[in-house]
Amino acid sequence: MAAETSKETNGDSGKTNGTLNGTGPAPPSSSGQGKVDDRPANGVQVPVVQNAAEAAKSLLEEPEYDSYPLPSISLEKRYTDEPRELRVVVVGAGLSGVLAGILLPPKVPGIKLTIFEKNAGVGGTWFENIYPGVRCDVPAHVYQSSFAPNVNWSEQFAQGHEIRAYWEGLAKKYDVYQYLKLSHKVEELRWDDERSVWDVKVRNLSTGETFVHEADYVLTAIGRFNAWKLPDYPGLRDFKGLLRHASNWDPNFDPTGKRVAVIGNGASGIQLVANLQARVQRLDHYARNKTWVAASFAGDETAITPIPISAELQESFKDPNEYVKYRKVAESKYWRGFSSWLKGSELNEKSRQEFIKIVEKRLAKKPELAASVIPDFSPHCRRLTPGPGYFEALTEDNVDYVQTPIRRFTETGIETADGRHREVDAVFCATGANVDMVPPFSIWAGGKDLTQLWRQGGEYGFPYTYLGVATPGFPNLGFIHGPHGSGRSGTVPHSVEVQVAFFAKLLRKLGREGIRSLQPSRRAADDFVQYADAFFRTTVLSENCSSWYNSGRPGSRIHGLWPGSSTQLTIIYRDPRWEDWEYEYLPGTGNRFAWYFGLGGTRKEQDPNVDITPYIRDPATIDLRDIHESWWDLP
C-alpha cells in the first residue's frame, strides 16, 4: 500500500501492529481512582469507566459524532521523543565526512551511522595529495573546525601532512572510527521505492568482496575533486617515463637532476612548479589557460618556505581567551570583501591593479612573460591562487613556460602543436579531477541515473539541485559540500559544519515525524536555479573563463559556489524551508500526526531523574533570542 504523501493521497486507516484503534485515552478524573470525567466533549457524552479494562474496551468502540464524521485512526504505542532508528550512510571520510561523523550522532537521536571511505585513512584530499610543497593556502588557524581548534600548528600555512594529522586526530578524539569502513568504495546507489531504502553497493578494496548495504538516508561527502584522472592526450600510453597525476604522487621518485614536465596551472600545478624548479635539471610548465595569482587571501601572505608561528604568539595561546581573540581576528577577514566578485565593483578593479603589480615585480628577470600570464578576464572569475615562488620559478633559465597546445605524447616526451618535441624523464599532471561535480558512481532512482542527468548533454547538463543539498526525484539523498556547497567568503570547515547541522535537522524531522521519505519539490529547485542564474550574471564568474565553478566550460552555468555570501548561506541553512519539500509518511494510519504524536506524551516526562524544567535557570545566563529554541530541551 502506498504511503500517504503531502499531495493528498489516501492513507490506510486500518490497524497496525502495536496500535490501539480509537481516538486515544480520555484524561483521568481528579479523584485519581481511574474514573473518566463525564463532561460532554464535542457534543458527545463520554461514558464513565470504572477500571482499566473498561477503559481499554472503550477505545475499541466507534463514537458517533453529530457532524463532520471522520474514520478513527490507530495510535502508535510510542512517545513523541522516541524517534525511529535511521540507517544513515555517509560516502567519504575527508573533511566533510569526518565532520559528519562527529556532529550527526549527538544531533540525531536514533541514528545508525556508517561511513564508507575508499582510501585506507581519513583526510580526503590531504590523505591523497603528498606532492612536494602541498600545503593549505589559507592560515592553519582558519582552516579547522569551530569546536576543536589546534593551538599548536607549527606553521602559519600548514603543510599537507600536518593538516591530515589534525583531521585524523579529530576522528580519533570523537571516535568517528567506530562508524568508519576504510578501503570500502561505493560503486552504486539504487533507490528501492517499495521499501523506501537505498541499496548501497560497496566493494571492499582489501578483499575484493562486493556487498549491498541498506540505508534509509544517504549523504555524499565525496569532495569536489574526488576522482582525479589523467588527461586524454594521444599517445599517452606510449610514454616510457614516469607519468603521474599530482594527486597520485610517487613518494619514491627523486626529481633531483631530472627533466620534468608539469601540466596545469591550478593550485597544485603552481605549488609543484615552485617547489620542483630548484631541484630539477629542466622543467617544462604547460599552462594552456591564464590565471590570476595573488599574494595572499585576505592579506595573509604565503611563502614557499615555512612561516613559523613565533614562540611568543604560541605562548599566548595558553590563555583560551587570548586564543579566541586571535582566531576571531584571523578568521573574520575571510568573511569580508564579498563585493570584490561583483561586476564593475571598486574592490574588483583594485584587485586587478594589485595583481598586475605582483606579476611585474616577480617577473622582473623576464618581463616579457607578463603578457603571457596576465588574464583578460577579471580577478575571481577563476579561483585565486596564492603562488609564493611561482612567478620567480618561471623566470629561471631551467624553466620553459609553454602555452602552445599539446599535440601528443611520445615514448620520450611531449610534442606541441607547433611541432616542437621536448624530452622529459617524468610528467606530472596537475589537471584537476571531476570539475563537473558529477559523482563517480551511478545513483539510480525512478529509473534515472543522476550522474547521467547531470553530465554534459544529459537532461539537465549540470548539477541540478535545491540549495545545493538535494535534487528532485532522488528521495532521502543529500550532498555535503557539493554543488553550491560554500560561498565566496567564509571558510570551508564552517560551511561544512553548517550543512551538516542542516542535515541533522532534516534527519531529526524524518525520524521523529513518521516520515518515510522526503525530497525537494521541482518548483523549489527550479526557483533556486533561476535565482542562482540571475545572481551570477551580476558577478565576474559569468565572464569568459574556465574553472571548476562552471565545469570547465567558459560562459556556462555556475554551480561551484553559493549564489551569495557565506553569511547569507549560514542564515538560509539555519532555518530550513520545510514548505519546499515533499513528504511520504510511514504506511499504516493514513494520518500524519498518529505516528508523530503517538501516545500523546514524552518518555522524558515520566523519568523522575530528568530535568523537566530546563527553561528555569539563572536569568543572567538567558539570551531572550534563544528562549525555547534549543531542540533537545524539554518541555
Stockholm file with secondary structure:
# STOCKHOLM 1.0

chainA/1-635         MAAETSKETNGDSGKTNGTLNGTGPAPPSSSGQGKVDDRPANGVQVPVVQNAAEAAKSLLEEPEYDSYPLPSISLEKRYTDEPRELRVVVVGAGLSGVLAGILLPPKVPGIKLTIFEKNAGVGGTWFENIYPGVRCDVPAHVYQSSFAPNVNWSEQFAQGHEIRAYWEGLAKKYDVYQYLKLSHKVEELRWDDERSVWDVKVRNLSTGETFVHEADYVLTAIGRFNAWKLPDYPGLRDFKGLLRHASNWDPNFDPTGKRVAVIGNGASGIQLVANLQARVQRLDHYARNKTWVAASFAGDETAITPIPISAELQESFKDPNEYVKYRKVAESKYWRGFSSWLKGSELNEKSRQEFIKIVEKRLAKKPELAASVIPDFSPHCRRLTPGPGYFEALTEDNVDYVQTPIRRFTETGIETADGRHREVDAVFCATGANVDMVPPFSIWAGGKDLTQLWRQGGEYGFPYTYLGVATPGFPNLGFIHGPHGSGRSGTVPHSVEVQVAFFAKLLRKLGREGIRSLQPSRRAADDFVQYADAFFRTTVLSENCSSWYNSGRPGSRIHGLWPGSSTQLTIIYRDPRWEDWEYEYLPGTGNRFAWYFGLGGTRKEQDPNVDITPYIRDPATIDLRDIHESWWDLP
#=GR chainA/1-635 SS CCCCBTTTCCCCCSCCTTEEEESCCCCBCTTSSSCBCCSCBTTBCCCCCCSHHHHHHHHTSCCCCSSSCCCCEEEESSCTTCCCCEEEEEECCSHHHHHHHHHHHHHSTTEEEEEEESSSSSCTHHHHCCCTTCBCSSCTTTSSCSSSCCTTCSBSSCBHHHHHHHHHHHHHHTTGGGTEEETEEEEEEEEETTTTEEEEEEEETTTCCEEEEEESEEEECCCSSCSCCCCCCTTGGGCCSEEEEGGGCCTTCCCTTCEEEEECCSHHHHHHHHHHTTTSSEEEEECCSCCCEESEETTEECCSSCCBCCHHHHHHTTSHHHHHHHHHHHHHGGGCCGGGGBTTCHHHHHHHHHHHHHHHHHTTTSGGGHHHHSCSSCTTSSCCEECTTHHHHHTSTTEEEECSCEEEECSSEEEETTSCEEECSEEEECCCSCTTCCCSSEEEETTEEHHHHHSTTSSSSSCCCBTTTBCTTCTTEEESSCTTCSCSSSCHHHHHHHHHHHHHHHHHHHHHTTEEEEEECHHHHHHHHHHHHHHHTTBGGGSSCCCGGGTTCTTSCCCSSCSSCHHHHHHHHHSCCGGGEEEEECSSSSCHHHHHHTTSSCSGGGCTTSCSCTTCSCGGGCCGGGTTTCTTSCC
#=GC SS_cons         CCCCBTTTCCCCCSCCTTEEEESCCCCBCTTSSSCBCCSCBTTBCCCCCCSHHHHHHHHTSCCCCSSSCCCCEEEESSCTTCCCCEEEEEECCSHHHHHHHHHHHHHSTTEEEEEEESSSSSCTHHHHCCCTTCBCSSCTTTSSCSSSCCTTCSBSSCBHHHHHHHHHHHHHHTTGGGTEEETEEEEEEEEETTTTEEEEEEEETTTCCEEEEEESEEEECCCSSCSCCCCCCTTGGGCCSEEEEGGGCCTTCCCTTCEEEEECCSHHHHHHHHHHTTTSSEEEEECCSCCCEESEETTEECCSSCCBCCHHHHHHTTSHHHHHHHHHHHHHGGGCCGGGGBTTCHHHHHHHHHHHHHHHHHTTTSGGGHHHHSCSSCTTSSCCEECTTHHHHHTSTTEEEECSCEEEECSSEEEETTSCEEECSEEEECCCSCTTCCCSSEEEETTEEHHHHHSTTSSSSSCCCBTTTBCTTCTTEEESSCTTCSCSSSCHHHHHHHHHHHHHHHHHHHHHTTEEEEEECHHHHHHHHHHHHHHHTTBGGGSSCCCGGGTTCTTSCCCSSCSSCHHHHHHHHHSCCGGGEEEEECSSSSCHHHHHHTTSSCSGGGCTTSCSCTTCSCGGGCCGGGTTTCTTSCC
//
